[in-house]
Amino acid sequence: MRGGSGMSRFEEILLHITVVVVALFAHKRLTYEFSVPKYAILSLMISILFFYLIFKWLRKKEIKIYFNMAHVGWFLFSLSAFLSTINVYRDNPSYFRYSIDIALFILLNFFVSVYISNTFRTKASITRFLLTILGTGTFVAFDAILNFYKGYDIFLGRVGAPFSRAAIKATVGNPIFVADYMGMLLPIAVYFILSYDFGWKERSYMKIVLIKTFSMISFLLMLITVIIAQTRSEYMSVFLSFVLFFVFYQVYRRKNKLVDEAEESLKKKYPDYAKKLSRLKVLFSSILIIFTALFIVLYNTPNPLTGGGKMSIARRVQAFTSVSSWDERMLSWLSSVYQWRDHKILGTGIGTYQVLTISYMGDIIKDHPRFIYGWNNFKRTHNDYLQVLGETGILGFLSIIFLLSSLVYYLFRVMKDIKDRDDALLFLSLAFGFSVFAMQSFFSFPGHLLPNGFAALFLASSAVGRYFAEGKPFSREVKIKGKLLVVLWLVLMSLTLTSTYLRWNYFVSEVYFKTGNSSYTLINKIRNELNKLSSYERNFRKSLEDLQKMEGQYSFLKPENFKRIVTEEFKKKGLTISDEEVEALRLKEIETQRSKIMANLEKVENVRKELSDRMFEEYKKALNCFLKCLNLNHTYGKSYFYLASLSLQPYRIEEIVSDLMNSKGKEFKNKLEKLLKQEYDAFQKMIDERYKIKDFLFLSKLPEDVLKEKLKIADLVTTQALLDSVGLYRTSLLYFNERNTYKALATRYNDLHKVSKILYTRLPDEFIEEKDLLKENILKYFDEFVKYAKQTIHNLPGAWNRFRDWKNPNVRVAVKGQDIYRYFAQKAFDVQPLTVLENYRFIKWLAENEVWACEMMDRVGVWGVPDMVMDFLHAASFSFYKAGMRQEALRIYEEILNIYRNTERRILKERSEWLDKASKSFEYALERVSEDLKSVLRERGLSSETLNIYISKFKSLFSDMVKEFASYNWLELVAKEMRALINEKRSIRYDPWRNILENKLKAYQEVLKGLDEEAKGEVLNLLRKELSQDTVLNIFERYLRFDAHYKLVLNDFDYMRSTVVKIYEKASGEDWPYILRDWEKDLILDKPAKTKEEVLKDLERLKELILSEKTELE
């Protein structure tokens, strides 16, 4: 097993520096993912190492390389990664660069693995490197503990709240992978604690004590880190690895009669020294066992270490069997399986999961609805083995299985031949350090991150390297010389240069993206501040108007009021004042108040200018950074996503409009043509050629005066900017898949539909051909809007337990856009009449899918009330009726009942349950507010008796709020909201809870008469804030509203049917042919009636249907 040193001093120093820098480098301002710069650094270090090796080999005529079947397995995986890029090149050639980057880095890792196996051929070199890795682990553990207990990081500063698991970042970036890195190094720490022989020549007792002390501290810090990271899969991985460590050691200790050669030699030469070391080992082993048991106990009980019970190992372990946790994982795992089904042999391509998974998850949810609440925007499978299956197909999967099988084979084969106890401990620490990584890879993706991946590579490569596995079955040593050696040099040079370039390129592009994204975020913050300033300005201008009219707060400045106030003040002081002096004072006060308001308006204007200038600078900075990012690396899809949004910024539109308006004749036409061809500016040049759409190029042929005066250049540019945004969003989907991209595309096409209509109405009638082309665009854009809206909902039909903007519990927030079904229904309602059949069918599709999603969410224990699209179906019936299509109007009501009938039954069953929940939630709120109210009143110096009176009256007055809320006249309220939608096209939701609360506060204000105004204001503000509608009450309101709306539909259905019957009863024989013309073709349910008898019979059937439904609901 032992041989001469396989590496130079330079190589060893370089590798030690590499592992330290890769493990500890972290900078919060550079990139979002901590591993991105680490990969760049690692690739650079490997390049330096390999170029050194190439120059070293130039002096030799041949080199000897050892490898075994584990290396073959790694090479086969590298080969399968390369082969998988064939499908990337075929299906999405634009993404090929990203995939080949990963494939090259995997191949580079193969060569690093072979290098480690060949050069770490002595025990001393292995243990020295392990000690360096252990040192990085100790630092990471200390930093992670600091993160958890203080919310602070050595490099990153403030990272979160104390006792928050999410705050654990250290230099790795995520609590799961921090814990995994610690878990991998725990067996290494155990080896140094138990070992006699590190393979070093020096055996200084003090040195050994220091190493064992350091290893013990490392072990305890890393164990604490694993515990506080609260990663269930890591608990299991570490536990199983140590169990296997112990079992293997005990089995082979007896079977091989393991003897520690170094210990035996020491006993013969220095028996006293050997005894000291033996006692030292027993001492440290005892400390190890005692403290491990102590920490496990301590972190399962409420104490300062657990934040008084905020965390518990037992609770986290019990949550391992949580259905929701497994469903979320299963959804991401199945996504890889569905991905694999498309390309079973070679896979869809290495690195493609992140761009394909969203669409696959939509398919999975349709096939397996129980996963509807587990949706997440996964970028990785959370199971590296399944991700390999999906991305590299059966070839990649089998190569990984072969690699793991080879490692297991060498585990048994090496242990079979080991005779030295210390070597057995070292080998098992390497093997089961790696097993922590391998097991964690079943639940997550530690191989994607550094330092985890590099540490695992070293552990596995050294375990099957020359020191342990040379001479074992299926291992070979080959001599490489002559032309083959030159080929190897060329391969390594090309590989290292290419991979290093791509890794650094990706790193720098992400730096640019992060900088640009920070500016983009700041733009939105500044825009919010500017909106606030506009609100302040309106208030100040209203004050100025009130001052001029002497109304509101300035009514005291009216001559008679001011005279009375001033005269009374002077009388109190025993003074008199003339009318002329009063008027002079009044005019002075008016001027003072005016000056204050004008000064405030000037401040607002100055701040607005300052913010506007800053906003423009941030816009330019964001644009510049995103463009630089993409010029460096065109596969960085997130930059396209944000460019798509920036393309509609007013700055860009104003700049283009100005350029076109200042151009004339041929220059104007050339610029306009370039704009409409999407060749005008940097935004358009970033659009993939496949998505460059020249839908409005035909307009460039129109006369200049028509374009500038009729169509309006500003509107034409805005239209093109929308089209540019579409192109950029579609381009982004080649490299980056995000749920909001599809929503944004649907929105853009909806806007294009609207602006195309405007252009159509403005274009003079003599331009027939151009108007026809605009009409085609109008139809096409509506179809595209529907297509992407459906795709958005297919991809993510539910999961509002995680994404509240998909269906917000607060109905008033939901109607403003935070309900995906309502959002699209409103968009459709805004651009097309409900009597347009395609529009009605789309809204019906939304209703049916909302019902399906809500029913599925309800089955898995998440609230689901499909009340956001019913309004539009209800309104559609009125629209058809007004259009004289009475049969369709009635059929729509029938469809509404068919769609919502089962949900209404469920809502009625669950309503009492939600009433109980709402009552309990409000009771808890009342108790909490009572305590807060006591504190406020106690500070005012009230006696206990008075305080108790206030609290008692508070509880008696407010305690029935939920009951009053539940008995509110919801039917009337919903009818009022429907009238606003039908007659005024206004989507509105009134707030009964707020009305009830304000009435209660008015009543309680009378109770508070004994307090001063300031105290009353403080109490009322407290109650207004703390007793506002919470999530449970919001959901309960949805139940109440749905039931009321369903009953309103029944009432309106009944009324409309009765009205139609009365009309038909009065109809003469001459009227009936016209009536039958309406009934002969049913556009909704395809139930035509061709005779008078059939029509009347159908109306009677509807009467029975309504009666039956009402009876059942009673």
HELIX and SHEET records of a PDB file:
HELIX    1   1 ARG A    9  LEU A   24  1                                  16    
HELIX    2   2 SER A   35  TRP A   57  1                                  23    
HELIX    3   3 MET A   69  ASP A   91  1                                  23    
HELIX    4   4 PRO A   93  TYR A   95  5                                   3    
HELIX    5   5 PHE A   96  THR A  119  1                                  24    
HELIX    6   6 LYS A  123  LYS A  150  1                                  28    
HELIX    7   7 ARG A  165  ALA A  167  5                                   3    
HELIX    8   8 PRO A  175  LEU A  194  1                                  20    
HELIX    9   9 TYR A  205  ALA A  229  1                                  25    
HELIX   10  10 ARG A  232  LYS A  255  1                                  24    
HELIX   11  11 GLU A  261  LYS A  269  1                                   9    
HELIX   12  12 PRO A  271  LEU A  298  1                                  28    
HELIX   13  13 PRO A  304  THR A  306  5                                   3    
HELIX   14  14 ILE A  313  GLN A  318  1                                   6    
HELIX   15  15 ALA A  319  THR A  321  5                                   3    
HELIX   16  16 VAL A  323  ASP A  342  1                                  20    
HELIX   17  17 TYR A  353  ASP A  367  1                                  15    
HELIX   18  18 PRO A  369  GLY A  374  5                                   6    
HELIX   19  19 ASP A  384  ASP A  417  1                                  34    
HELIX   20  20 ARG A  421  GLN A  440  1                                  20    
HELIX   21  21 PRO A  446  HIS A  448  5                                   3    
HELIX   22  22 ASN A  452  ALA A  463  1                                  12    
HELIX   23  23 ARG A  466  ALA A  469  1                                   4    
HELIX   24  24 LYS A  483  LYS A  549  1                                  67    
HELIX   25  25 GLY A  552  LEU A  557  5                                   6    
HELIX   26  26 PRO A  559  LYS A  572  1                                  14    
HELIX   27  27 ASP A  579  LEU A  632  1                                  54    
HELIX   28  28 GLY A  637  LEU A  646  1                                  10    
HELIX   29  29 PRO A  650  MET A  661  1                                  12    
HELIX   30  30 GLY A  665  LEU A  676  1                                  12    
HELIX   31  31 ALA A  682  LYS A  685  1                                   4    
HELIX   32  32 GLU A  689  TYR A  691  5                                   3    
HELIX   33  33 LEU A  697  LYS A  701  5                                   5    
HELIX   34  34 GLU A  704  ASP A  705  1                                   2    
HELIX   35  35 VAL A  706  LEU A  711  3                                   6    
HELIX   36  36 ILE A  713  SER A  732  1                                  20    
HELIX   37  37 ARG A  739  ARG A  762  1                                  24    
HELIX   38  38 ILE A  768  ASN A  795  1                                  28    
HELIX   39  39 ARG A  804  TRP A  806  5                                   3    
HELIX   40  40 VAL A  811  ALA A  814  1                                   4    
HELIX   41  41 ILE A  820  VAL A  831  1                                  12    
HELIX   42  42 LEU A  837  ARG A  859  1                                  23    
HELIX   43  43 MET A  870  LYS A  882  1                                  13    
HELIX   44  44 ARG A  886  GLU A  939  1                                  54    
HELIX   45  45 SER A  944  PHE A  958  1                                  15    
HELIX   46  46 MET A  961  ALA A  966  1                                   6    
HELIX   47  47 TRP A  970  GLU A  984  1                                  15    
HELIX   48  48 PRO A  992  VAL A 1007  1                                  16    
HELIX   49  49 LEU A 1008  GLY A 1010  5                                   3    
HELIX   50  50 GLU A 1013  GLU A 1026  1                                  14    
HELIX   51  51 THR A 1031  LYS A 1066  1                                  36    
HELIX   52  52 TRP A 1072  TRP A 1079  1                                   8    
HELIX   53  53 LYS A 1092  LEU A 1113  1                                  22    
SHEET    1   A 2 GLU A  62  ASN A  68  0                                        
SHEET    2   A 2 SER A 475  LYS A 481 -1                                        
SHEET    1   B 2 TYR A 152  ASP A 153  0                                        
SHEET    2   B 2 GLY A 157  ARG A 158 -1                                        
END                                                                             
